[in-house]
């Protein structure tokens, strides 16, 4: 007889709830995930009044991702789940929706990403990457996240959305405030203070884009906001709250995840000079594989939550409605059953079915293609100029249980 997952009481999962776990060096956390994977199945984590069940193996994360009628994203995929009043005030983000609501919203957004818009975005990505590296070589800053990694996705998304230049410095500041403490253990006073600052930043950002949306409805231009607010998909376009929620998702998720993957990528190439030399020996041949391996190895999003809405057996465990489940992408991307020598950084790894953009299903990352193009374009500029760049020291990690966030990374120029 199979026991419900929430009643197995497996002790090994307790370490994931320890405040210091996410502050440990990455190799320590990955070793803990390897020990948990060795149990073979889902692992109960005594977290809060009900606890949650951790899915750690590649096959289990993928299966749950592709069964949204069993493992639902509502009421929220982050930890903790968004409060009802927050959802009522700001609207539901696409990542927290299921079924017809999610399908309709995703359909509107996908229709807005026309071939013409995507072609223009790709051309813009290369131009922005070139300009950023030109600025770096001219100014010679020494901090990589602010000077390089954050700039590319922020500028690309703002250009694609049609955000006026005058709003961009404030948006960059709001994005940082909205996301800086997600998943980070903090003192009680900070926990009470910081959510208010993050929500205020989110509110101001959404009010700003709502105002732009109103203007675009009257005077549409050739940008993504115009396409979203003037769309006619089954008679629907994005309203002000929907536009604000989508923009917040695009900015926080699109900017943060790509900047972190880029920053980890520079560190990986610095720490593995043989792989860097191989990439430079034939950039066109190895670039795509390098980008995929950077994403697998760094796994920008560590985990997402799901809520069970229908009885289902997975990995030998019976899940029942109301159970909380966490999909640990960081563990799935090091699963020995899928990735030989999983801790190695190998840009020739093939196949490389990583779950860095999710495990498939309806919530597969909408921005996956653009993120790949951004990373490829930027590393081409960073690595093929006469003066190369390298990371200096270790990245300053946020210690988040949600994303593999880098606060800062020192870098230097390589002189012949």
C-alpha positions as CSV (number, residue, x, y, z in Angstrom):
1,X,0.0,0.0,0.0
2,X,1.3,3.4,-1.0
3,X,1.3,6.1,1.7
4,X,0.3,9.7,1.0
5,X,3.5,11.7,0.4
6,X,2.7,14.2,3.2
7,X,2.6,11.3,5.8
8,X,5.9,9.5,5.0
9,X,7.8,11.9,7.3
10,X,11.2,11.3,5.7
11,X,13.8,13.0,7.9
12,X,16.3,13.8,5.1
13,X,14.1,16.6,3.8
14,X,14.4,18.6,7.0
15,X,17.7,20.2,5.9
16,X,15.9,22.1,3.2
17,X,14.1,24.1,5.9
18,X,17.1,25.1,7.9
19,X,17.7,28.9,7.7
20,X,21.4,28.4,6.9
21,X,21.0,25.9,4.1
22,X,20.5,28.4,1.4
23,X,23.5,30.5,2.7
24,X,25.9,27.6,2.2
25,X,28.3,27.4,-0.8
26,X,26.5,26.1,-3.9
27,X,28.6,22.9,-3.9
28,X,27.3,22.0,-0.4
29,X,23.7,22.5,-1.5
30,X,24.2,20.4,-4.6
31,X,25.7,17.6,-2.5
32,X,22.6,17.7,-0.3
33,X,20.4,17.5,-3.3
34,X,22.4,14.5,-4.5
35,X,21.8,12.7,-1.2
36,X,18.1,13.4,-1.4
37,X,17.9,12.2,-5.0
38,X,19.6,8.9,-3.8
39,X,16.4,8.1,-1.8
40,X,14.8,7.4,-5.2
41,X,11.5,9.2,-4.8
42,X,9.8,12.3,-3.6
43,X,11.0,13.5,-0.2
44,X,8.8,15.0,2.5
45,X,9.9,18.4,3.8
46,X,8.5,19.4,7.2
47,X,7.9,23.0,6.3
48,X,5.2,24.9,8.1
49,X,1.9,23.4,9.3
50,X,1.5,21.0,6.4
51,X,5.0,20.7,5.0
52,X,5.6,20.1,1.3
53,X,6.9,17.2,-0.9
54,X,10.1,17.9,-2.8
55,X,10.5,16.5,-6.3
56,X,14.2,16.2,-7.0
57,X,14.6,13.8,-9.9
58,X,14.5,15.0,-13.5
59,X,11.7,12.5,-14.5
60,X,9.5,13.5,-11.5
61,X,9.9,17.3,-12.1
62,X,9.1,16.8,-15.8
63,X,6.1,14.6,-15.1
64,X,4.6,17.1,-12.6
65,X,5.2,20.0,-15.0
66,X,3.2,18.3,-17.7
67,X,0.2,17.5,-15.5
68,X,-1.3,20.9,-14.7
69,X,-4.7,19.3,-14.0
70,X,-3.0,17.5,-11.1
71,X,-0.2,19.8,-10.0
72,X,-1.7,23.3,-10.2
73,X,0.2,26.6,-10.3
74,X,-2.6,28.4,-8.4
75,X,-2.6,30.0,-5.9
76,X,1.1,30.7,-6.4
77,X,4.4,29.2,-7.5
78,X,6.6,31.2,-5.2
79,X,7.4,30.6,-1.5
80,X,5.5,31.9,0.3
81,X,2.4,31.9,-1.9
82,X,1.1,35.4,-2.7
83,X,-1.5,36.6,-0.3
84,X,-5.1,36.9,-1.6
85,X,-5.1,40.7,-1.1
86,X,-1.9,41.0,-3.1
87,X,-3.4,39.0,-6.0
88,X,-6.6,41.1,-5.8
89,X,-4.7,44.3,-5.9
90,X,-2.1,43.4,-8.6
91,X,-3.9,40.8,-10.5
92,X,-2.7,37.2,-11.1
93,X,0.5,36.7,-12.9
94,X,0.5,34.2,-15.8
95,X,2.8,31.9,-13.8
96,X,0.1,31.6,-11.1
97,X,-2.8,30.7,-13.4
98,X,-4.1,27.4,-14.7
99,X,-6.6,26.1,-17.2
100,X,-8.6,28.4,-19.5
101,X,-7.5,31.6,-17.7
102,X,-3.8,30.7,-18.3
103,X,-4.5,29.5,-21.9
104,X,-6.3,32.6,-22.9
105,X,-3.8,35.0,-21.5
106,X,-0.9,33.1,-23.0
107,X,-2.7,33.0,-26.3
108,X,-3.0,36.8,-26.3
109,X,0.7,37.2,-25.5
110,X,1.9,34.7,-28.0
111,X,-0.1,36.3,-30.8
112,X,1.5,39.6,-29.9
113,X,5.0,38.1,-30.5
114,X,4.7,38.4,-34.2
115,X,7.5,37.2,-36.6
116,X,8.2,40.9,-37.4
117,X,8.4,41.8,-33.7
118,X,10.7,38.9,-32.9
119,X,13.0,39.6,-35.9
120,X,13.3,43.3,-34.8
121,X,14.0,42.1,-31.2
122,X,16.8,39.8,-32.4
123,X,18.4,42.6,-34.4
124,X,18.1,44.8,-31.4
125,X,19.7,42.3,-29.1
126,X,22.9,42.2,-31.2
127,X,23.0,46.0,-31.4
128,X,22.6,46.3,-27.6
129,X,25.2,43.7,-26.9
130,X,27.7,45.5,-29.1
131,X,27.0,48.8,-27.5
132,X,27.3,47.4,-23.9
133,X,30.7,45.9,-24.6
134,X,31.8,49.1,-26.4
135,X,30.9,51.0,-23.2
136,X,32.7,48.5,-21.0
137,X,35.9,48.7,-23.0
138,X,35.7,52.5,-22.9
139,X,34.8,52.9,-19.3
140,X,36.5,49.8,-17.8
141,X,34.2,49.3,-14.9
142,X,35.0,46.4,-12.5
143,X,31.5,45.1,-11.5
144,X,29.9,42.8,-14.0
145,X,26.3,42.6,-12.9
146,X,25.5,46.3,-13.1
147,X,27.8,47.1,-16.0
148,X,26.9,44.2,-18.3
149,X,24.6,41.4,-17.2
150,X,21.7,43.5,-16.0
151,X,21.9,46.0,-18.9
152,X,21.3,43.6,-21.7
153,X,18.0,42.0,-20.8
154,X,16.7,45.3,-19.3
155,X,17.4,47.3,-22.4
156,X,16.2,44.6,-24.8
157,X,12.8,44.2,-22.9
158,X,12.3,48.0,-22.6
159,X,13.0,48.4,-26.4
160,X,10.7,45.6,-27.3
161,X,7.9,46.8,-25.0
162,X,8.3,50.4,-26.2
163,X,9.2,51.9,-22.8
164,X,10.3,55.6,-23.2
165,X,13.9,56.3,-22.2
166,X,12.8,58.6,-19.4
167,X,11.1,55.8,-17.5
168,X,14.0,53.3,-17.7
169,X,16.2,54.3,-14.7
170,X,13.2,54.2,-12.4
171,X,12.1,50.8,-13.8
172,X,15.5,49.3,-13.2
173,X,15.4,50.6,-9.6
174,X,11.9,49.2,-9.2
175,X,12.9,45.8,-10.5
176,X,15.7,45.5,-8.0
177,X,13.5,46.5,-5.1
178,X,10.7,44.2,-6.2
179,X,13.0,41.1,-6.3
180,X,15.9,41.7,-4.0
181,X,14.6,39.6,-1.1
182,X,12.6,36.9,-2.8
183,X,13.5,33.6,-1.1
184,X,16.2,35.2,1.1
185,X,16.2,34.5,4.9
186,X,16.1,37.8,6.8
187,X,15.7,39.1,10.3
188,X,12.2,39.7,11.6
189,X,12.4,43.5,11.3
190,X,13.6,43.2,7.8
191,X,10.8,40.7,6.9
192,X,8.2,43.1,8.1
193,X,9.7,46.1,6.3
194,X,10.9,44.8,3.0
195,X,7.7,43.3,1.6
196,X,6.1,46.8,1.8
197,X,9.0,48.3,-0.2
198,X,8.9,45.5,-2.7
199,X,5.1,45.8,-3.2
200,X,5.4,49.6,-3.5
201,X,8.0,49.2,-6.2
202,X,5.7,46.7,-8.0
203,X,2.7,49.0,-7.7
204,X,4.6,52.0,-9.1
205,X,6.0,49.9,-12.0
206,X,2.5,48.6,-12.9
207,X,1.0,52.1,-12.7
208,X,3.7,53.4,-15.0
209,X,3.1,50.7,-17.7
210,X,-0.7,51.0,-17.3
211,X,-0.3,54.7,-18.2
212,X,1.8,53.8,-21.3
213,X,-0.9,51.2,-22.2
214,X,-3.6,53.8,-22.2
215,X,-1.6,56.0,-24.5
216,X,-0.9,53.1,-26.8
217,X,-4.6,52.3,-27.1
218,X,-5.1,55.8,-28.4
219,X,-2.0,56.0,-30.5
220,X,-0.5,52.5,-31.2
221,X,3.1,52.1,-32.3
222,X,5.2,49.2,-33.5
223,X,5.9,47.7,-30.1
224,X,4.8,44.9,-27.8
225,X,2.6,47.1,-25.5
226,X,0.7,48.3,-28.5
227,X,0.3,44.7,-29.7
228,X,-0.9,43.5,-26.3
229,X,-3.5,46.3,-25.6
230,X,-4.8,46.4,-29.2
231,X,-4.9,42.7,-29.7
232,X,-8.1,41.0,-30.7
233,X,-7.9,37.4,-29.7
234,X,-11.4,36.0,-29.4
235,X,-12.4,39.5,-28.8
236,X,-10.0,40.1,-26.0
237,X,-6.9,42.2,-25.4
238,X,-4.9,42.8,-22.2
239,X,-6.6,45.1,-19.7
240,X,-4.6,47.5,-17.4
241,X,-4.2,45.0,-14.6
242,X,-3.3,42.2,-16.9
243,X,-0.8,44.4,-18.7
244,X,0.8,45.4,-15.4
245,X,1.0,41.8,-14.2
246,X,2.6,40.7,-17.4
247,X,5.1,43.5,-17.5
248,X,6.1,42.8,-13.9
249,X,6.6,39.1,-14.8
250,X,8.6,40.0,-17.9
251,X,10.8,42.5,-16.0
252,X,11.4,40.6,-12.8
253,X,11.6,37.1,-14.4
254,X,13.1,38.1,-17.8
255,X,15.7,40.5,-16.4
256,X,16.7,38.6,-13.3
257,X,17.0,35.1,-14.8
258,X,18.9,36.2,-17.8
259,X,21.3,38.5,-15.9
260,X,22.0,35.6,-13.5
261,X,22.6,33.1,-16.2
262,X,25.0,35.6,-18.0
263,X,26.9,36.2,-14.8
264,X,27.2,32.6,-13.9
265,X,28.3,32.0,-17.5
266,X,31.3,34.3,-17.2
267,X,32.3,32.7,-13.9
268,X,32.0,29.2,-15.5
269,X,34.1,30.2,-18.5
270,X,36.7,31.7,-16.2
271,X,36.9,28.7,-13.9
272,X,37.1,26.3,-16.9
273,X,39.6,27.8,-19.3
274,X,39.7,24.6,-21.4
275,X,36.0,25.0,-22.2
276,X,36.5,28.7,-22.9
277,X,39.3,27.9,-25.3
278,X,37.1,25.3,-27.0
279,X,34.3,27.8,-27.4
280,X,36.7,30.4,-28.9
281,X,38.1,27.9,-31.3
282,X,34.8,27.8,-33.2
283,X,32.2,30.1,-31.7
284,X,29.5,29.3,-34.2
285,X,29.9,25.6,-33.7
286,X,29.9,25.6,-29.9
287,X,27.9,28.7,-28.8
288,X,24.5,27.0,-28.6
289,X,25.8,24.2,-26.6
290,X,27.7,26.6,-24.3
291,X,24.5,28.6,-23.6
292,X,22.5,25.4,-22.8
293,X,25.2,24.2,-20.5
294,X,25.4,27.6,-18.7
295,X,21.7,27.5,-18.1
296,X,21.8,23.8,-16.9
297,X,24.8,24.4,-14.7
298,X,23.5,27.6,-13.0
299,X,19.8,26.9,-13.1
300,X,18.6,30.5,-12.7
301,X,15.3,29.5,-11.1
302,X,15.9,27.0,-8.3
303,X,12.3,25.9,-7.6
304,X,8.6,26.5,-8.2
305,X,5.7,25.4,-6.1
306,X,2.6,23.5,-7.1
307,X,-0.6,22.6,-5.3
308,X,-2.2,19.2,-5.8
309,X,-5.8,19.3,-7.1
310,X,-6.4,15.7,-8.0
311,X,-5.2,12.4,-6.6
312,X,-2.2,11.1,-8.4
313,X,0.7,8.6,-7.8
314,X,4.2,9.8,-8.9
315,X,7.5,8.2,-8.0
316,X,5.7,5.6,-5.8
317,X,3.9,8.2,-3.7
318,X,0.3,9.0,-3.6
319,X,-0.5,12.8,-3.8
320,X,-3.9,14.0,-2.6
321,X,-5.7,17.3,-3.2
322,X,-4.3,20.1,-1.0
323,X,-0.8,18.7,-0.9
324,X,2.0,21.2,-1.5
325,X,4.8,20.2,-3.9
326,X,8.0,21.9,-4.8
327,X,9.8,21.2,-8.2
328,X,13.5,21.6,-7.5
329,X,14.9,22.4,-11.0
330,X,18.4,22.8,-9.4
331,X,18.3,19.2,-8.4
332,X,16.7,17.9,-11.6
333,X,19.5,19.5,-13.7
334,X,22.1,17.5,-11.8
335,X,20.3,14.2,-12.0
336,X,22.9,11.4,-12.6
337,X,20.2,9.3,-14.4
338,X,20.0,12.0,-17.2
339,X,23.3,13.9,-17.1
340,X,26.6,11.9,-17.0
341,X,29.1,13.5,-14.7
342,X,26.4,16.1,-13.8
343,X,28.7,18.5,-11.9
344,X,31.1,18.9,-14.9
345,X,30.8,22.0,-17.1
346,X,30.8,20.6,-20.6
347,X,29.7,22.8,-23.5
348,X,29.7,19.7,-25.8
349,X,27.1,17.9,-23.6
350,X,24.6,16.3,-25.9
351,X,21.8,15.7,-25.4
352,X,21.2,18.3,-22.8
353,X,17.5,18.1,-21.8
354,X,17.9,20.5,-18.9
355,X,14.9,22.0,-17.1
356,X,16.3,25.5,-16.8
357,X,13.2,26.9,-18.6
358,X,10.8,24.6,-16.8
359,X,9.8,21.0,-17.2
360,X,7.6,21.5,-20.3
361,X,3.8,21.7,-20.3
362,X,1.8,24.9,-20.5
363,X,4.1,26.9,-18.3
364,X,7.3,26.4,-20.3
365,X,9.1,29.8,-20.3
366,X,7.8,32.2,-23.0
367,X,11.1,34.0,-23.0
368,X,13.4,31.0,-23.6
369,X,14.2,31.9,-27.2
370,X,15.0,35.5,-26.5
371,X,17.2,34.6,-23.4
372,X,19.2,32.2,-25.6
373,X,19.7,34.8,-28.3
374,X,20.7,37.4,-25.7
375,X,23.3,35.1,-24.1
376,X,24.8,34.0,-27.4
377,X,25.1,37.6,-28.7
378,X,26.6,39.0,-25.5
379,X,29.2,36.2,-25.1
380,X,30.2,36.6,-28.7
381,X,31.0,40.3,-28.0
382,X,32.6,39.6,-24.7
383,X,34.9,36.8,-25.9
384,X,35.8,37.8,-29.5
385,X,37.0,41.3,-28.9
386,X,40.9,41.8,-28.8
387,X,40.7,42.4,-25.0
388,X,38.9,39.6,-23.3
389,X,37.2,39.6,-19.9
390,X,37.4,37.2,-16.9
391,X,35.7,37.0,-13.6
392,X,37.7,37.9,-10.5
393,X,36.9,36.0,-7.3
394,X,33.6,34.4,-6.4
395,X,30.2,35.9,-7.2
396,X,28.3,37.4,-4.3
397,X,25.3,35.2,-4.1
398,X,22.0,36.3,-2.5
399,X,21.5,32.9,-0.7
400,X,17.9,32.7,-2.1
401,X,15.9,29.5,-2.1
402,X,14.0,30.7,-5.2
403,X,16.6,31.9,-7.7
404,X,20.3,31.5,-8.2
405,X,20.8,35.3,-7.8
406,X,24.1,37.1,-8.1
407,X,24.3,40.4,-6.4
408,X,27.7,41.3,-7.8
409,X,30.8,39.9,-9.5
410,X,34.1,41.6,-10.0
411,X,35.7,41.2,-13.4
412,X,38.9,42.3,-15.2
413,X,40.3,42.7,-18.6
414,X,42.7,40.2,-20.0
415,X,45.8,41.9,-21.5
416,X,47.9,40.3,-24.2
